[in-house]
Amino acid sequence: MTGSLAALADHVGPVLAFLVCITVVAEIADHAGVFDVAGHWAARMARGRTPALWLIVVLLSCVATTVLSLDTTAVLLTPVVITTARQAQLPALPFAFTTVWLANTASLVLPVSNLSNLLALHEFDRWGGLSAYLQVSWAPALVAMATTTVVIAVFHHRQLRGRYTVPTMPQPQDVILLRVSAAVCLLLGPIFLTGITPAIPAAAGALLLLTTLAVRQRSALRTIALPWRMVAGVAVLFVVVDLLRTHGLNTVIRHLVGTGTTTPDLLRVSGLGAVGGNLINNLPAYLAAEPAVSDSAHRLMALLIGVNAGPIVTVWGSLATLLWLGRCRRARLRIPLRRFTIEAFVVAVVTVAAATITLGQL
């Protein structure tokens, strides 16, 4: 038992460390006004055209998710998008839905985009590490983002028409802190692509921003919230699933996911991942199914497609969706859960299917 827990800690420890560090980066970037300025530039670049503004929000959601993880998009970009929509006197709901769905479906590109990807990265080491991951992720990732965008446009095209008045430029409290924070956010993406353990550059970025904040606005250090409860909750889920795996769960899942790498086989894997993620949560769903699909890079990516893009139907399917819902409530934006669930179901089914079929062609 001790050896099993030690192996589990070695497996998930760097992942949880990354979560803490990237949260610090995102919190300080938000405090510095990076996302507010990005939102204003988005509104300005669109030149008062609502469809153009929405497409820029799509792009920002994809970039933020890819570089800083889906939780960053859900937690920090969401209130900026809601505020920007309200300032432009546009309906906020389509923009809010865009951020949460793309936070999940756009989280396949890099290992750092989703905690489940980081958990899978050590399995890809047997096929070449980061390069092996990118070989099977890039095409499904692009298809997942494009498919999600098209479905949202179909659902909300009437609300995404017309023009708006560009809001005024927000004034940052500290220009130096803003510039340093923006530089860290921009540099992390290329550094993550080098293949270095993501927790290392994330920790370096967090330390640099904490130091800058301590020098520039020491009192603001107390406002930086670390996700200790989330880390504790995720750790407990990992332990529970690990125990179940040693008591027969592995056998059941192996029977359910089958074998093979044909497109129907991959759809079976991604479908199970999506269902499992919506029922319990995407992280324990991934951990439970990993041993049954880790014999193939394609099968492992199919599982990631399922547990990343699929668990958006239930609000507890991913931590990002729960965090997004909390931000919407703080912004006093009412989320009609029936409508959300129906539309999210369509987004999940179409996106998971399209991304998996694309994977099957690689």
Steps between C-alpha positions, in 0.01 A plus 500: 500500500781741592678428173180558303438835667863600445469418130174696483665799668788484254246488217270785605734714713645702209149544361366648823811718532433633152138576596612708799772688310295578191218622725742745662606622155138541393394674823779756483444554127135567577591738784741684268222547244638279222162346421312831529737659248470194275122528512512869408735436210266226383209745498713762328635261236148392409416866420149481633406185306337240726592191290864614489504556878363152557763345274772684692355361825519156338866561417580632849326200659699258288832675563444538877396136529793376295768698684366553853254207538124473486461617861656836410249549220208401720603706801663812360389548142132440578441814712694710248285371215178558696607854590603576141165375367306707752704813431427454130131441589506151350340180639760345730374141493642396158839640598494323836404169338784547253761530772391194700454268204826599333678480834423129489498413130809708418706331772658230282779697330777488763556291813464815713157578357329249732604311812392175335754566221774542759400170657527334158834656408707242687330225297600673175866476609511146360422635150712817511353728766373843395562441129291181511225686681493780242494253210163363611357814663533783248242390244227388746565816703446730202188310397363515856545878513351553156205270565416666829514842337265394220245347739498813720453716191202288392337527843562873556538660155201729554654646818840543337389741229516878477735762637597648838677800653864435592548535880769726647851372570547371859777672695746257663607573858865419429639507146821317595308216667275483195796474261681237705182293537423522129857400413482193727170391347634542146827318570353198677342361182825463300682370810238230554566384143864421581398182682625607844286386792221764495507551877855642476434803273162550670677517837762739361227725357308493826812588700585789268150643522481453877831684536384780270171531687683506835718786379228699327190432715596299806154525658346334192676172580218421744245511217662217302284193560668162472278202402576287806145364527503403134839333538379309806181393324686381191751312717218319684335406168829358375546287813144366485527406132842341557353281774206399280739411218670244723162348593360404163431830325780442246339176381160661451639795306717280277186313402314823427766672287598191301813491285612623161576834335245518220267801501211304660741375769617855570140628512431232761788627713417871468130432559573315823730782610230759432231304685728427794613862522142627508402246764786548747751760370753493220814454712399182688338374177835535322697340782259206512519427127868575437636145555250358251610727212867574570617237250449745211557873451182518290287328762645721772421812296146370439454479876629856538255619236219340698599627845596849377234593244221277625436587868319830435144373530497483880638796693713267716653327196810718519641732763513775240122492452441525874740795523332663198156465658627667817641793300173542312308512827740759642445705187123459555454325169219247524580170329186310388615145581246326276611700197864463597469122532321452168744716304801355680383147415496587130841669522648200682362234267593679178843611623606166649382313192669737253830510692508121542424435133784738413731309734404178324631640171851570637 
